[in-house]
Amino acid sequence: FKMTRPLKVAVLLKGSAAGVYKHWQYGDFVGTDISIGFENMRHAVLDKYECDIFMHTWRHPEQPAAKYEDILEFTSPVSYLIEDDISGAPGKDLGEKTLRTTQQVIDLYTRYVEENAVSYDLIILTRCDWWPFHELKLEKILEDATTVRPWSDDEDAATESLKNKIFVYSRYLNLPLTEIDKETTKEQGIDDTMVIFSP
């Protein structure tokens, strides 16, 4: 089974898009700038598939307003929210900050889908500073999904079989699976750098 049309992919970008922060664990300073890795995103995903970008981020107090105008111009999100800097100290507060930005971008996606009656084959949830080194082969996810229903040539049936599944790209020694379930995630969790899942 192979898709006969371009994959429609929702790319949900979350977290800091620009700024310098003191690392909560190691104490050194780290910078984030979506403009640095965005060309890699284009090469790996955005130019390969029919993609819509959704973005939630916040204004870093030391970044000029023009920086965020530039970000919106080159990312062209179909829906976005840029808030004032939101708190997030090490520990529980940092976890709450991560949850907040994740929930906000998912809410943007959900509202857009409901208001515009659109659907997507796959969703990528990742950070604004994601820097992929290789092209992603998202077709493989849908092709592999037909092992659940190998007798089906119907695209909708194959997509239906993806429900409640999460797909990960990782080093073999780290996680030798392309698909994980709730029991797996309970054991070892999921890195928030990039998660791919079906609507």
C-alpha positions as CSV (number, residue, x, y, z in Angstrom):
1,F,0.0,0.0,0.0
2,K,1.3,3.5,-0.9
3,M,-0.3,6.9,-0.6
4,T,-1.4,8.2,-4.0
5,R,-1.6,11.8,-2.9
6,P,0.8,14.0,-1.0
7,L,0.8,13.6,2.8
8,K,-1.0,16.4,4.6
9,V,1.0,17.1,7.8
10,A,0.4,19.5,10.7
11,V,3.6,20.7,12.2
12,L,3.1,22.0,15.7
13,L,6.0,24.2,16.9
14,K,6.2,25.0,20.6
15,G,8.5,26.6,23.2
16,S,11.0,29.4,22.9
17,A,11.6,30.6,19.3
18,A,14.4,33.1,20.2
19,G,16.5,34.0,23.3
20,V,19.3,33.1,25.6
21,Y,18.6,31.1,28.8
22,K,20.5,29.8,31.7
23,H,20.3,26.0,31.6
24,W,18.3,24.8,34.6
25,Q,20.5,21.7,35.2
26,Y,24.0,22.6,34.1
27,G,24.1,26.4,34.7
28,D,25.6,27.3,31.3
29,F,23.8,29.6,28.8
30,V,22.1,28.2,25.8
31,G,20.5,30.0,22.9
32,T,17.4,29.2,20.9
33,D,16.7,30.7,17.5
34,I,14.2,29.2,15.1
35,S,15.7,30.9,12.1
36,I,18.9,28.8,12.5
37,G,17.3,25.4,12.1
38,F,14.3,26.3,9.9
39,E,16.1,25.6,6.7
40,N,16.7,22.1,8.0
41,M,13.0,21.8,8.8
42,R,12.2,22.8,5.2
43,H,14.6,20.2,3.8
44,A,13.5,17.4,6.2
45,V,9.7,17.9,6.1
46,L,8.2,21.2,5.0
47,D,9.2,21.1,1.3
48,K,8.5,17.3,1.0
49,Y,4.9,17.3,2.2
50,E,1.8,19.4,2.3
51,C,2.4,21.1,5.6
52,D,0.6,23.6,7.8
53,I,2.5,25.2,10.7
54,F,1.0,25.9,14.1
55,M,3.1,27.8,16.6
56,H,3.0,28.8,20.2
57,T,5.9,30.8,21.7
58,W,6.7,33.7,23.9
59,R,8.6,37.0,23.7
60,H,12.0,36.9,25.2
61,P,12.4,40.3,27.1
62,E,15.8,40.9,25.4
63,Q,14.5,40.3,21.8
64,P,13.1,43.1,19.7
65,A,9.5,43.0,18.5
66,A,10.8,42.9,14.9
67,K,12.4,39.5,15.6
68,Y,9.0,37.9,16.1
69,E,7.6,39.7,13.1
70,D,10.4,38.1,11.0
71,I,9.7,34.7,12.6
72,L,6.0,34.9,11.5
73,E,7.0,36.0,8.0
74,F,9.3,33.1,7.3
75,T,7.4,30.4,9.1
76,S,3.9,31.5,7.8
77,P,1.9,29.6,10.4
78,V,-1.8,29.1,9.7
79,S,-2.4,29.7,13.4
80,Y,-0.2,31.0,16.1
81,L,0.0,32.6,19.6
82,I,2.9,34.7,20.8
83,E,2.6,35.5,24.5
84,D,4.6,37.7,26.8
85,D,7.4,35.8,28.5
86,I,5.9,33.0,30.7
87,S,7.5,31.9,33.9
88,G,9.4,28.7,34.2
89,A,12.0,28.1,36.9
90,P,13.8,24.8,37.3
91,G,11.7,21.9,38.7
92,K,7.9,22.0,38.8
93,D,7.6,25.4,37.2
94,L,9.7,24.4,34.2
95,G,7.4,21.3,33.8
96,E,4.4,23.6,33.9
97,K,5.9,25.8,31.3
98,T,6.5,22.9,29.0
99,L,3.0,21.6,29.5
100,R,1.6,25.1,28.9
101,T,3.2,25.6,25.5
102,T,2.4,22.1,24.5
103,Q,-1.3,22.5,25.4
104,Q,-1.5,25.9,23.8
105,V,-0.2,24.7,20.4
106,I,-2.5,21.7,20.5
107,D,-5.4,24.0,21.2
108,L,-4.5,26.1,18.2
109,Y,-4.4,23.0,16.1
110,T,-7.8,21.7,17.4
111,R,-9.6,25.0,16.9
112,Y,-8.2,25.4,13.4
113,V,-9.3,21.9,12.4
114,E,-12.8,22.4,13.8
115,E,-13.3,25.9,12.3
116,N,-11.9,25.0,8.9
117,A,-13.1,21.4,8.6
118,V,-9.7,20.2,7.5
119,S,-7.9,16.9,8.3
120,Y,-4.3,15.7,8.4
121,D,-2.6,12.4,7.9
122,L,0.0,12.9,10.6
123,I,0.9,15.5,13.2
124,I,4.5,16.4,14.2
125,L,4.7,18.0,17.7
126,T,8.2,19.5,18.2
127,R,10.1,22.4,19.6
128,C,10.8,25.6,17.8
129,D,14.5,24.9,18.0
130,W,14.2,21.5,16.4
131,W,17.1,20.9,14.0
132,P,16.6,17.7,12.0
133,F,19.8,16.3,10.4
134,H,18.0,13.9,8.0
135,E,14.9,13.9,5.8
136,L,12.0,12.2,7.5
137,K,10.3,9.5,5.5
138,L,6.8,9.9,6.8
139,E,5.3,7.7,4.1
140,K,6.9,4.7,5.9
141,I,4.6,5.3,8.8
142,L,1.5,4.9,6.6
143,E,3.0,2.0,4.7
144,D,3.9,0.2,7.8
145,A,0.4,0.8,9.2
146,T,-1.0,-1.5,6.6
147,T,0.5,-4.5,8.3
148,V,-2.4,-4.1,10.6
149,R,-4.8,-4.5,7.6
150,P,-2.6,-6.0,4.9
151,W,-5.6,-6.8,2.7
152,S,-6.8,-3.2,2.5
153,D,-6.0,-0.9,-0.5
154,D,-8.1,1.8,0.9
155,E,-6.3,5.0,2.1
156,D,-8.9,5.8,4.7
157,A,-8.8,2.3,6.2
158,A,-5.0,2.5,6.5
159,T,-5.2,5.9,8.2
160,E,-7.9,4.6,10.5
161,S,-5.6,1.9,11.7
162,L,-3.2,4.6,13.0
163,K,-5.5,5.8,15.8
164,N,-4.0,5.9,19.3
165,K,-0.5,5.2,18.0
166,I,2.6,7.2,18.5
167,F,5.7,7.0,16.2
168,V,9.2,7.9,17.1
169,Y,12.4,8.4,15.3
170,S,15.5,7.6,17.4
171,R,18.8,5.8,17.5
172,Y,18.4,2.0,17.4
173,L,20.3,1.4,20.7
174,N,18.1,4.0,22.4
175,L,14.7,2.7,21.2
176,P,14.6,0.0,18.5
177,L,11.0,0.6,17.6
178,T,9.2,2.9,15.2
179,E,5.9,2.5,17.1
180,I,5.3,2.7,20.8
181,D,2.3,2.2,23.0
182,K,1.1,3.4,26.4
183,E,2.9,0.6,28.2
184,T,6.2,1.5,26.6
185,T,5.8,5.2,27.3
186,K,5.0,4.4,30.9
187,E,8.3,2.6,31.3
188,Q,10.6,5.1,29.6
189,G,8.7,8.2,28.6
190,I,9.1,10.2,25.4
191,D,11.6,12.9,24.7
192,D,9.7,16.1,23.8
193,T,12.1,17.1,21.0
194,M,9.8,15.5,18.3
195,V,6.8,13.2,18.5
196,I,4.8,12.1,15.5
197,F,1.2,10.8,15.9
198,S,-2.0,10.4,14.0
199,P,-5.0,12.7,14.6
